[in-house]
Amino acid sequence: MKKFLLILLVIMGFFHPVIAQCPRNAFAFLSTYQQCPLGCGVLLKDWPEGVIVNIYGGSPIGVITSVIIPGTYGGPGIGNAFSCVPCGIPLIFASAIPGATNGCVIITLGTVPVKLRNFSLSTTGSNSSLLKWTTYNEPGSTKYTVQRSNDSRNFSDITTLIGNGNNSSTYTYEDISFQEGTLFYRIKITDITDKISYSEIALIKNQPNLGVSIYPNPVESDFKVTIPSKFLPATVRIYNTEGKAVHTVTTLQPTLSINKRLAKGIYAVRITGNNNATVTQTLLIK
């Protein structure tokens, strides 16, 4: 009877579910990374926030290094982390369980792909476009090529910046080659293996600065519009919030007085010069 129970326990042991030591959808990648002193690192992707992940390897198997995933421990999200490791020690798995005997198998990835975040685009007030972006997982010799397009499909290179090799860096570039209309920008990323990836596309609408001014603004009734002489004759149109033109006048004078009674509210004043350049300013009637 005892022998039968022993056999039964052994069989049950074979069918007993093994507790997974690797979170669902989590990964561990071994990668080349020039910023690391020995050139190797481990990228931990999609691990629970706040946990400590141990990297196991060597013979006998032991903990090579430990990494804390950013975030609040036990939080609802997941995070990524990167750590340099020795290149001469074979790595086997990563696990958040102390003393684990298995976990996420470490896969050889090659080069960690450079990631962009906080890619923004703005005007500087001097007929130029200012691009700004932040990188992480950035190896040395990474190239960032700023590209511009008029139709969001056909892009041309403007300039190329060489990465400084820090894990996280912020870059800016000012495009002073002013063009009217809607412009589209993106960043082409070329890593040390010549692999190419692209940022998201950002757009900006540029309009010429005709040197036009409206005063006083805000105003209760009468106001003036000044227009440089080189843009005369010019046409001034005033639109209400419904997009309907409520006043139109063409002037040969650099200072135009408008005394049309308008209801309280916000208006768009569009001035078109003799070269068909157009600028729009906001007018507040109080």
VOMIZA-93856 format. One record per residue (C-alpha): residue in three letters; x, y, z; residue number from 1. Coordinates in nm, 2 decimals. Example, Ala and Ser with C-alpha at 12.3 -4.5 7.8 and 13.67 -1.06 7.14 Angstrom:
<pts>
pt r=ALA c1=1.23 c2=-0.45 c3=0.78 k=1
pt r=SER c1=1.37 c2=-0.11 c3=0.71 k=2
</pts>
This chain:
<pts>
pt r=MET c1=0.00 c2=0.00 c3=0.00 k=1
pt r=LYS c1=0.28 c2=0.24 c3=0.09 k=2
pt r=LYS c1=0.45 c2=0.16 c3=-0.24 k=3
pt r=PHE c1=0.13 c2=0.24 c3=-0.43 k=4
pt r=LEU c1=0.10 c2=0.58 c3=-0.25 k=5
pt r=LEU c1=0.46 c2=0.66 c3=-0.33 k=6
pt r=ILE c1=0.40 c2=0.59 c3=-0.70 k=7
pt r=LEU c1=0.08 c2=0.80 c3=-0.69 k=8
pt r=LEU c1=0.27 c2=1.09 c3=-0.53 k=9
pt r=VAL c1=0.54 c2=1.07 c3=-0.80 k=10
pt r=ILE c1=0.28 c2=1.07 c3=-1.08 k=11
pt r=MET c1=0.10 c2=1.36 c3=-0.92 k=12
pt r=GLY c1=0.43 c2=1.54 c3=-0.91 k=13
pt r=PHE c1=0.47 c2=1.51 c3=-1.28 k=14
pt r=PHE c1=0.13 c2=1.65 c3=-1.34 k=15
pt r=HIS c1=0.15 c2=1.93 c3=-1.08 k=16
pt r=PRO c1=0.15 c2=2.27 c3=-1.25 k=17
pt r=VAL c1=0.48 c2=2.45 c3=-1.24 k=18
pt r=ILE c1=0.46 c2=2.81 c3=-1.11 k=19
pt r=ALA c1=0.58 c2=3.04 c3=-1.39 k=20
pt r=GLN c1=0.87 c2=3.25 c3=-1.29 k=21
pt r=CYS c1=0.84 c2=3.47 c3=-1.60 k=22
pt r=PRO c1=0.56 c2=3.73 c3=-1.61 k=23
pt r=ARG c1=0.33 c2=3.71 c3=-1.91 k=24
pt r=ASN c1=0.45 c2=3.88 c3=-2.22 k=25
pt r=ALA c1=0.78 c2=3.99 c3=-2.04 k=26
pt r=PHE c1=1.11 c2=3.95 c3=-2.23 k=27
pt r=ALA c1=1.48 c2=3.97 c3=-2.16 k=28
pt r=PHE c1=1.72 c2=4.05 c3=-2.45 k=29
pt r=LEU c1=2.10 c2=4.04 c3=-2.45 k=30
pt r=SER c1=2.23 c2=4.31 c3=-2.68 k=31
pt r=THR c1=2.54 c2=4.49 c3=-2.79 k=32
pt r=TYR c1=2.56 c2=4.84 c3=-2.65 k=33
pt r=GLN c1=2.86 c2=5.06 c3=-2.70 k=34
pt r=GLN c1=2.79 c2=5.28 c3=-2.40 k=35
pt r=CYS c1=2.85 c2=4.99 c3=-2.17 k=36
pt r=PRO c1=3.21 c2=4.95 c3=-2.06 k=37
pt r=LEU c1=3.23 c2=4.59 c3=-2.20 k=38
pt r=GLY c1=2.98 c2=4.64 c3=-2.48 k=39
pt r=CYS c1=2.70 c2=4.41 c3=-2.36 k=40
pt r=GLY c1=2.37 c2=4.48 c3=-2.19 k=41
pt r=VAL c1=2.03 c2=4.33 c3=-2.11 k=42
pt r=LEU c1=1.71 c2=4.50 c3=-2.21 k=43
pt r=LEU c1=1.41 c2=4.40 c3=-1.99 k=44
pt r=LYS c1=1.09 c2=4.47 c3=-2.16 k=45
pt r=ASP c1=0.73 c2=4.47 c3=-2.03 k=46
pt r=TRP c1=0.80 c2=4.37 c3=-1.67 k=47
pt r=PRO c1=0.57 c2=4.47 c3=-1.38 k=48
pt r=GLU c1=0.64 c2=4.81 c3=-1.23 k=49
pt r=GLY c1=0.87 c2=4.84 c3=-0.93 k=50
pt r=VAL c1=0.99 c2=4.48 c3=-0.92 k=51
pt r=ILE c1=1.36 c2=4.38 c3=-0.89 k=52
pt r=VAL c1=1.46 c2=4.15 c3=-1.18 k=53
pt r=ASN c1=1.77 c2=3.93 c3=-1.13 k=54
pt r=ILE c1=1.98 c2=3.83 c3=-1.43 k=55
pt r=TYR c1=2.11 c2=3.47 c3=-1.39 k=56
pt r=GLY c1=2.41 c2=3.31 c3=-1.57 k=57
pt r=GLY c1=2.75 c2=3.15 c3=-1.54 k=58
pt r=SER c1=2.84 c2=2.81 c3=-1.41 k=59
pt r=PRO c1=2.73 c2=2.74 c3=-1.15 k=60
pt r=ILE c1=2.42 c2=2.95 c3=-1.21 k=61
pt r=GLY c1=2.41 c2=3.26 c3=-1.00 k=62
pt r=VAL c1=2.29 c2=3.62 c3=-1.01 k=63
pt r=ILE c1=2.50 c2=3.83 c3=-1.24 k=64
pt r=THR c1=2.32 c2=4.16 c3=-1.17 k=65
pt r=SER c1=1.98 c2=4.30 c3=-1.06 k=66
pt r=VAL c1=1.77 c2=4.57 c3=-1.21 k=67
pt r=ILE c1=1.48 c2=4.77 c3=-1.07 k=68
pt r=ILE c1=1.19 c2=4.83 c3=-1.32 k=69
pt r=PRO c1=1.08 c2=5.19 c3=-1.30 k=70
pt r=GLY c1=0.74 c2=5.26 c3=-1.14 k=71
pt r=THR c1=0.55 c2=5.20 c3=-0.82 k=72
pt r=TYR c1=0.58 c2=4.85 c3=-0.68 k=73
pt r=GLY c1=0.26 c2=4.66 c3=-0.74 k=74
pt r=GLY c1=0.13 c2=4.93 c3=-0.98 k=75
pt r=PRO c1=-0.10 c2=4.86 c3=-1.26 k=76
pt r=GLY c1=0.15 c2=4.92 c3=-1.54 k=77
pt r=ILE c1=0.46 c2=4.76 c3=-1.70 k=78
pt r=GLY c1=0.80 c2=4.91 c3=-1.76 k=79
pt r=ASN c1=1.13 c2=4.86 c3=-1.93 k=80
pt r=ALA c1=1.49 c2=4.88 c3=-1.79 k=81
pt r=PHE c1=1.84 c2=4.83 c3=-1.93 k=82
pt r=SER c1=2.16 c2=4.72 c3=-1.75 k=83
pt r=CYS c1=2.52 c2=4.66 c3=-1.86 k=84
pt r=VAL c1=2.66 c2=4.31 c3=-1.81 k=85
pt r=PRO c1=2.99 c2=4.13 c3=-1.87 k=86
pt r=CYS c1=3.03 c2=4.00 c3=-2.22 k=87
pt r=GLY c1=3.22 c2=3.69 c3=-2.12 k=88
pt r=ILE c1=2.96 c2=3.52 c3=-1.90 k=89
pt r=PRO c1=2.68 c2=3.32 c3=-2.07 k=90
pt r=LEU c1=2.34 c2=3.45 c3=-1.95 k=91
pt r=ILE c1=2.05 c2=3.21 c3=-1.91 k=92
pt r=PHE c1=1.73 c2=3.37 c3=-1.77 k=93
pt r=ALA c1=1.59 c2=3.66 c3=-1.58 k=94
pt r=SER c1=1.34 c2=3.64 c3=-1.30 k=95
pt r=ALA c1=1.19 c2=3.85 c3=-1.03 k=96
pt r=ILE c1=1.18 c2=3.56 c3=-0.79 k=97
pt r=PRO c1=1.49 c2=3.53 c3=-0.56 k=98
pt r=GLY c1=1.68 c2=3.20 c3=-0.60 k=99
pt r=ALA c1=1.48 c2=3.11 c3=-0.92 k=100
pt r=THR c1=1.58 c2=2.81 c3=-1.12 k=101
pt r=ASN c1=1.42 c2=2.93 c3=-1.44 k=102
pt r=GLY c1=1.25 c2=3.24 c3=-1.58 k=103
pt r=CYS c1=1.25 c2=3.45 c3=-1.90 k=104
pt r=VAL c1=1.51 c2=3.30 c3=-2.13 k=105
pt r=ILE c1=1.75 c2=3.57 c3=-2.24 k=106
pt r=ILE c1=1.74 c2=3.61 c3=-2.62 k=107
pt r=THR c1=2.03 c2=3.76 c3=-2.82 k=108
pt r=LEU c1=1.89 c2=4.07 c3=-2.99 k=109
pt r=GLY c1=2.19 c2=4.24 c3=-3.14 k=110
pt r=THR c1=2.17 c2=4.62 c3=-3.11 k=111
pt r=VAL c1=1.90 c2=4.78 c3=-2.88 k=112
pt r=PRO c1=1.67 c2=4.99 c3=-3.11 k=113
pt r=VAL c1=1.69 c2=5.36 c3=-3.04 k=114
pt r=LYS c1=1.36 c2=5.50 c3=-2.92 k=115
pt r=LEU c1=1.23 c2=5.85 c3=-2.95 k=116
pt r=ARG c1=0.99 c2=6.02 c3=-2.71 k=117
pt r=ASN c1=0.86 c2=6.37 c3=-2.65 k=118
pt r=PHE c1=0.90 c2=6.46 c3=-3.02 k=119
pt r=SER c1=0.76 c2=6.82 c3=-3.05 k=120
pt r=LEU c1=0.75 c2=7.09 c3=-3.31 k=121
pt r=SER c1=0.69 c2=7.46 c3=-3.26 k=122
pt r=THR c1=0.75 c2=7.80 c3=-3.42 k=123
pt r=THR c1=1.01 c2=8.04 c3=-3.28 k=124
pt r=GLY c1=0.85 c2=8.36 c3=-3.39 k=125
pt r=SER c1=1.13 c2=8.43 c3=-3.64 k=126
pt r=ASN c1=0.99 c2=8.24 c3=-3.94 k=127
pt r=SER c1=1.15 c2=7.91 c3=-3.84 k=128
pt r=SER c1=1.05 c2=7.57 c3=-3.71 k=129
pt r=LEU c1=1.20 c2=7.43 c3=-3.39 k=130
pt r=LEU c1=1.22 c2=7.05 c3=-3.35 k=131
pt r=LYS c1=1.29 c2=6.88 c3=-3.02 k=132
pt r=TRP c1=1.31 c2=6.52 c3=-2.92 k=133
pt r=THR c1=1.44 c2=6.29 c3=-2.64 k=134
pt r=THR c1=1.60 c2=5.95 c3=-2.69 k=135
pt r=TYR c1=1.66 c2=5.64 c3=-2.48 k=136
pt r=ASN c1=1.84 c2=5.32 c3=-2.54 k=137
pt r=GLU c1=2.08 c2=5.52 c3=-2.75 k=138
pt r=PRO c1=2.41 c2=5.36 c3=-2.85 k=139
pt r=GLY c1=2.71 c2=5.56 c3=-2.99 k=140
pt r=SER c1=2.73 c2=5.66 c3=-3.35 k=141
pt r=THR c1=2.35 c2=5.68 c3=-3.39 k=142
pt r=LYS c1=2.25 c2=5.93 c3=-3.66 k=143
pt r=TYR c1=1.93 c2=6.15 c3=-3.65 k=144
pt r=THR c1=1.84 c2=6.29 c3=-3.99 k=145
pt r=VAL c1=1.57 c2=6.56 c3=-3.99 k=146
pt r=GLN c1=1.34 c2=6.53 c3=-4.28 k=147
pt r=ARG c1=1.07 c2=6.77 c3=-4.42 k=148
pt r=SER c1=0.78 c2=6.73 c3=-4.65 k=149
pt r=ASN c1=0.50 c2=6.94 c3=-4.80 k=150
pt r=ASP c1=0.26 c2=6.65 c3=-4.85 k=151
pt r=SER c1=0.35 c2=6.40 c3=-4.56 k=152
pt r=ARG c1=0.46 c2=6.14 c3=-4.82 k=153
pt r=ASN c1=0.77 c2=6.26 c3=-5.00 k=154
pt r=PHE c1=1.04 c2=6.36 c3=-4.75 k=155
pt r=SER c1=1.38 c2=6.52 c3=-4.81 k=156
pt r=ASP c1=1.67 c2=6.54 c3=-4.58 k=157
pt r=ILE c1=1.75 c2=6.87 c3=-4.41 k=158
pt r=THR c1=2.04 c2=6.79 c3=-4.17 k=159
pt r=THR c1=2.19 c2=6.50 c3=-3.98 k=160
pt r=LEU c1=2.29 c2=6.51 c3=-3.61 k=161
pt r=ILE c1=2.53 c2=6.25 c3=-3.46 k=162
pt r=GLY c1=2.41 c2=6.11 c3=-3.13 k=163
pt r=ASN c1=2.63 c2=6.16 c3=-2.82 k=164
pt r=GLY c1=2.59 c2=5.80 c3=-2.70 k=165
pt r=ASN c1=2.42 c2=5.87 c3=-2.38 k=166
pt r=ASN c1=2.14 c2=5.64 c3=-2.27 k=167
pt r=SER c1=1.90 c2=5.93 c3=-2.27 k=168
pt r=SER c1=1.96 c2=6.26 c3=-2.46 k=169
pt r=THR c1=1.76 c2=6.56 c3=-2.57 k=170
pt r=TYR c1=1.82 c2=6.72 c3=-2.92 k=171
pt r=THR c1=1.70 c2=7.03 c3=-3.08 k=172
pt r=TYR c1=1.72 c2=7.16 c3=-3.44 k=173
pt r=GLU c1=1.59 c2=7.49 c3=-3.58 k=174
pt r=ASP c1=1.48 c2=7.49 c3=-3.95 k=175
pt r=ILE c1=1.54 c2=7.85 c3=-4.06 k=176
pt r=SER c1=1.45 c2=7.78 c3=-4.43 k=177
pt r=PHE c1=1.11 c2=7.94 c3=-4.40 k=178
pt r=GLN c1=0.83 c2=7.80 c3=-4.62 k=179
pt r=GLU c1=0.47 c2=7.91 c3=-4.62 k=180
pt r=GLY c1=0.19 c2=7.66 c3=-4.57 k=181
pt r=THR c1=0.17 c2=7.32 c3=-4.39 k=182
pt r=LEU c1=0.50 c2=7.15 c3=-4.33 k=183
pt r=PHE c1=0.55 c2=6.79 c3=-4.21 k=184
pt r=TYR c1=0.86 c2=6.67 c3=-4.02 k=185
pt r=ARG c1=1.00 c2=6.34 c3=-3.91 k=186
pt r=ILE c1=1.33 c2=6.20 c3=-3.77 k=187
pt r=LYS c1=1.51 c2=5.92 c3=-3.96 k=188
pt r=ILE c1=1.71 c2=5.71 c3=-3.71 k=189
pt r=THR c1=2.02 c2=5.52 c3=-3.84 k=190
pt r=ASP c1=2.18 c2=5.29 c3=-3.57 k=191
pt r=ILE c1=2.54 c2=5.16 c3=-3.57 k=192
pt r=THR c1=2.43 c2=4.86 c3=-3.78 k=193
pt r=ASP c1=2.28 c2=5.09 c3=-4.05 k=194
pt r=LYS c1=1.93 c2=4.98 c3=-3.95 k=195
pt r=ILE c1=1.68 c2=5.26 c3=-4.02 k=196
pt r=SER c1=1.37 c2=5.35 c3=-3.83 k=197
pt r=TYR c1=1.15 c2=5.66 c3=-3.82 k=198
pt r=SER c1=0.98 c2=5.88 c3=-3.57 k=199
pt r=GLU c1=0.61 c2=5.98 c3=-3.59 k=200
pt r=ILE c1=0.52 c2=6.26 c3=-3.82 k=201
pt r=ALA c1=0.46 c2=6.61 c3=-3.68 k=202
pt r=LEU c1=0.32 c2=6.90 c3=-3.87 k=203
pt r=ILE c1=0.32 c2=7.28 c3=-3.84 k=204
pt r=LYS c1=0.14 c2=7.56 c3=-4.03 k=205
pt r=ASN c1=0.36 c2=7.86 c3=-4.12 k=206
pt r=GLN c1=0.23 c2=8.19 c3=-4.23 k=207
pt r=PRO c1=0.44 c2=8.50 c3=-4.34 k=208
pt r=ASN c1=0.50 c2=8.78 c3=-4.10 k=209
pt r=LEU c1=0.38 c2=9.09 c3=-4.29 k=210
pt r=GLY c1=0.46 c2=9.33 c3=-4.01 k=211
pt r=VAL c1=0.08 c2=9.38 c3=-3.96 k=212
pt r=SER c1=-0.06 c2=9.51 c3=-3.63 k=213
pt r=ILE c1=-0.41 c2=9.58 c3=-3.50 k=214
pt r=TYR c1=-0.46 c2=9.83 c3=-3.22 k=215
pt r=PRO c1=-0.61 c2=9.88 c3=-2.98 k=216
pt r=ASN c1=-0.68 c2=9.51 c3=-2.92 k=217
pt r=PRO c1=-0.90 c2=9.43 c3=-2.73 k=218
pt r=VAL c1=-1.12 c2=9.72 c3=-2.83 k=219
pt r=GLU c1=-1.48 c2=9.84 c3=-2.77 k=220
pt r=SER c1=-1.55 c2=9.98 c3=-3.12 k=221
pt r=ASP c1=-1.31 c2=10.16 c3=-3.36 k=222
pt r=PHE c1=-0.96 c2=10.02 c3=-3.43 k=223
pt r=LYS c1=-0.68 c2=10.06 c3=-3.67 k=224
pt r=VAL c1=-0.48 c2=9.81 c3=-3.89 k=225
pt r=THR c1=-0.13 c2=9.90 c3=-4.00 k=226
pt r=ILE c1=0.02 c2=9.74 c3=-4.31 k=227
pt r=PRO c1=0.38 c2=9.80 c3=-4.44 k=228
pt r=SER c1=0.37 c2=10.00 c3=-4.77 k=229
pt r=LYS c1=0.55 c2=9.73 c3=-4.97 k=230
pt r=PHE c1=0.24 c2=9.51 c3=-4.93 k=231
pt r=LEU c1=-0.01 c2=9.77 c3=-5.05 k=232
pt r=PRO c1=-0.26 c2=9.76 c3=-5.19 k=233
pt r=ALA c1=-0.40 c2=9.51 c3=-4.94 k=234
pt r=THR c1=-0.74 c2=9.36 c3=-4.87 k=235
pt r=VAL c1=-0.87 c2=9.33 c3=-4.51 k=236
pt r=ARG c1=-1.15 c2=9.09 c3=-4.43 k=237
pt r=ILE c1=-1.31 c2=9.03 c3=-4.09 k=238
pt r=TYR c1=-1.47 c2=8.70 c3=-4.01 k=239
pt r=ASN c1=-1.69 c2=8.60 c3=-3.72 k=240
pt r=THR c1=-1.67 c2=8.27 c3=-3.53 k=241
pt r=GLU c1=-1.90 c2=8.11 c3=-3.79 k=242
pt r=GLY c1=-1.65 c2=8.18 c3=-4.06 k=243
pt r=LYS c1=-1.87 c2=8.45 c3=-4.23 k=244
pt r=ALA c1=-1.70 c2=8.76 c3=-4.36 k=245
pt r=VAL c1=-1.87 c2=9.06 c3=-4.19 k=246
pt r=HIS c1=-1.65 c2=9.33 c3=-4.33 k=247
pt r=THR c1=-1.42 c2=9.36 c3=-4.64 k=248
pt r=VAL c1=-1.22 c2=9.66 c3=-4.75 k=249
pt r=THR c1=-0.92 c2=9.72 c3=-4.98 k=250
pt r=THR c1=-0.68 c2=9.99 c3=-4.88 k=251
pt r=LEU c1=-0.38 c2=10.19 c3=-5.03 k=252
pt r=GLN c1=-0.30 c2=10.35 c3=-4.70 k=253
pt r=PRO c1=-0.05 c2=10.20 c3=-4.45 k=254
pt r=THR c1=-0.29 c2=10.28 c3=-4.17 k=255
pt r=LEU c1=-0.65 c2=10.17 c3=-4.21 k=256
pt r=SER c1=-0.92 c2=10.29 c3=-3.97 k=257
pt r=ILE c1=-1.22 c2=10.06 c3=-3.92 k=258
pt r=ASN c1=-1.52 c2=10.20 c3=-3.74 k=259
pt r=LYS c1=-1.77 c2=9.94 c3=-3.83 k=260
pt r=ARG c1=-1.99 c2=9.85 c3=-3.54 k=261
pt r=LEU c1=-1.94 c2=9.48 c3=-3.45 k=262
pt r=ALA c1=-2.10 c2=9.27 c3=-3.18 k=263
pt r=LYS c1=-1.90 c2=9.16 c3=-2.88 k=264
pt r=GLY c1=-1.69 c2=8.85 c3=-2.95 k=265
pt r=ILE c1=-1.38 c2=8.71 c3=-3.11 k=266
pt r=TYR c1=-1.31 c2=8.78 c3=-3.48 k=267
pt r=ALA c1=-1.04 c2=8.68 c3=-3.73 k=268
pt r=VAL c1=-0.88 c2=8.96 c3=-3.93 k=269
pt r=ARG c1=-0.73 c2=8.84 c3=-4.25 k=270
pt r=ILE c1=-0.49 c2=9.07 c3=-4.44 k=271
pt r=THR c1=-0.39 c2=8.98 c3=-4.80 k=272
pt r=GLY c1=-0.10 c2=9.18 c3=-4.95 k=273
pt r=ASN c1=-0.03 c2=9.26 c3=-5.31 k=274
pt r=ASN c1=0.19 c2=8.95 c3=-5.34 k=275
pt r=ASN c1=-0.10 c2=8.73 c3=-5.22 k=276
pt r=ALA c1=0.08 c2=8.66 c3=-4.89 k=277
pt r=THR c1=-0.18 c2=8.63 c3=-4.62 k=278
pt r=VAL c1=-0.17 c2=8.67 c3=-4.24 k=279
pt r=THR c1=-0.45 c2=8.63 c3=-3.99 k=280
pt r=GLN c1=-0.47 c2=8.79 c3=-3.65 k=281
pt r=THR c1=-0.73 c2=8.76 c3=-3.37 k=282
pt r=LEU c1=-0.94 c2=9.06 c3=-3.27 k=283
pt r=LEU c1=-1.14 c2=9.08 c3=-2.95 k=284
pt r=ILE c1=-1.44 c2=9.31 c3=-2.93 k=285
pt r=LYS c1=-1.54 c2=9.37 c3=-2.57 k=286
</pts>
